[in-house]
Amino acid sequence: MCLERLRLAQLWWALRVVIWLCGLPLRLYRYNLPELLERLTPRHTPAQRPRPLERDMAVRLVAQLCRLRCFRGRGFPRLCMRQSLTLYYVLARLGEPVAIHIGVSKKGDVLYGHNWVTVDGQPVAESAPPEEVFRPIYTFACTATGAARNRRCRGEAGSERRNA
């Protein structure tokens, strides 16, 4: 997908995402992660869920925008955190049942971390299922519940502890 081929509304949407990404370092400095995720969750959801094409287009566009060179500089989080927070923000506003996960993996004495987003339990914008490599230690999920489509959000840390 080429940015020049997007319709005007999609370009406007992409510009809003870029502006939001520019403010991400300040948000991460100002709020801890659970507070930030609460703030990123919309208070009201749209009356109608988007078609899958809209969701897929949004995921592809967010992935492209998060990889722009201007967001790789000092102060910006690494790609997986930047992309996960942006996808959570965008997909939650589209009314999707979205969850953000933070996982770790230990290889030898080195501990690796990764963030990813799931919609209906399926990872989005990931080349391989992250659950196969990373053990989730924190999940923050929002789902639409009831006829009024109120948002119910929860963040929970991993309940199991393993000796590594």
N, C-alpha and C positions, 0 to 999 in steps of 0.2 A: 504494500500500500504506500503510495507516495503522497506526501502532504499537499502537493499542488493539486491533486485530484479531489481533495475533500470539498464537500459543499461548504458554503459560507457558515452555516450553523455549526458544522463540525470544526471549522477553523476557529470560530469564536470559542467553542468548547475547549479546543486545544490550547488557545491562548490563556483561558482561565486556569487550566491545569498548570501551565508554565508559570504563571504568576503565583499560584499556590505553592509550587515547588520552590520558588525563590524565597518564600517565607518559611520553609521547613526548618532550616537551621535555628531560627529564632524560636519557633514552636518547641523544638527539642530542648533548647536551652531553658525555656521558661517553664515547661511542664514535665513531670515524670511520665513514663509511658502509659500507665493506666489512666491518668488524667487526660493526656493527649488523645487517647483512643475514645474516651467519653466525649470529648469536645468534637472529635471528627465524626461522631455518630449523629445523623440528622434526627431532629426531634419529631419530624413528620415524614412519612414516606409517600411517594407518589401513589395515586389510586390504582394505577395499572403497572404491572411489571413489564420491563422492556422485552422486545423480541430477542432471541439469542443472537441474531446478527448484530444488534446494537451493543449487546454485552461483549461479544467477541471483538467488534471494532474498537470499543473502549479499551479493552485489555491490550490489544495490539498497539494502539496509539499511546497509552500510558507507558508501555514497555519501551517504545521508541523515544518518547520524550525524556524518560528517566536516564537513558543512555547518552543524552546530549553532553558534549564536552563541558559546557558551562556548569553542569551540576556535579562534576567530578572534583571540584576544587576543595580547598581547605574549608572546613566548617560544614560541608554537606556530608550526610551519612553515606556509607558504602551503598553500592547498587541494590543489594537485596533489601536493606532497610528502607531505602528511598522508594523503591518500587512497591514494596509491600504496603507502606503507609499510604502511598498515593492510590494504589489499587483499592485499599480498604475505603479510603475517603470517597473515591469515585463510585465504586460498586454499591456502597451503602446508600449513596444518594440516588442511585438508579433503582433502589428498592430490592436489591438482591440479598439473599440470606448469606452474608459474608462473615468469614472468621479469619483472623490473623494469628499466625503461630510463630513462636520462637523456639528453635530447637538447637541442640548441641550434639557434637560427635567428638569422640576422643580417639586419636590415633597416636599411639605411643604416649609421650608426655605432653602432647599438644592438644589443646581443646579448640574446636572449631565451632562457630555459630552460624546460624542461617535463619532468615525470616521468609515466610511464604504466606500466601492467601489462598483460602479455599472458598468455593461457592457450592453449596449443597454437598459438602464433603469432598469435592474434587479440586485438586490444585489447579490454579490458573497461572499462566505465564511461566511455567516450569518445564524444563526439557525432560526431567525424570522425576518420579514421585519422591519428594524429599523425605517422607516418612521412612523410606528404606535406608537412608543414610543418617538422618538426624532424628534424635529422640526429642519430641516436643516437651518443653518445660514450662511454657506459658501459652495460653490460648485466650483470645478475647473474641467473643462472638456476638453478633446481633442478628436476630431473626424477627420477621414480622409475625405477630401473633394476633389472633382474634379478628373480628370483622372490622374493628376500627383501625386495624393495622398499627397498633401501638408497638413501639420498639422495646424489646427486652434485651438488655445487654448484660453480659457477664464476663468477667475475667477470672481465670483460674490458673493457678500454678500446677505443675505436674504433681500428682499425689504420691507417686512412687519415688523411692530413692534407691539408687543402685550404687554398690561399691565399685569404683572403677580402678 
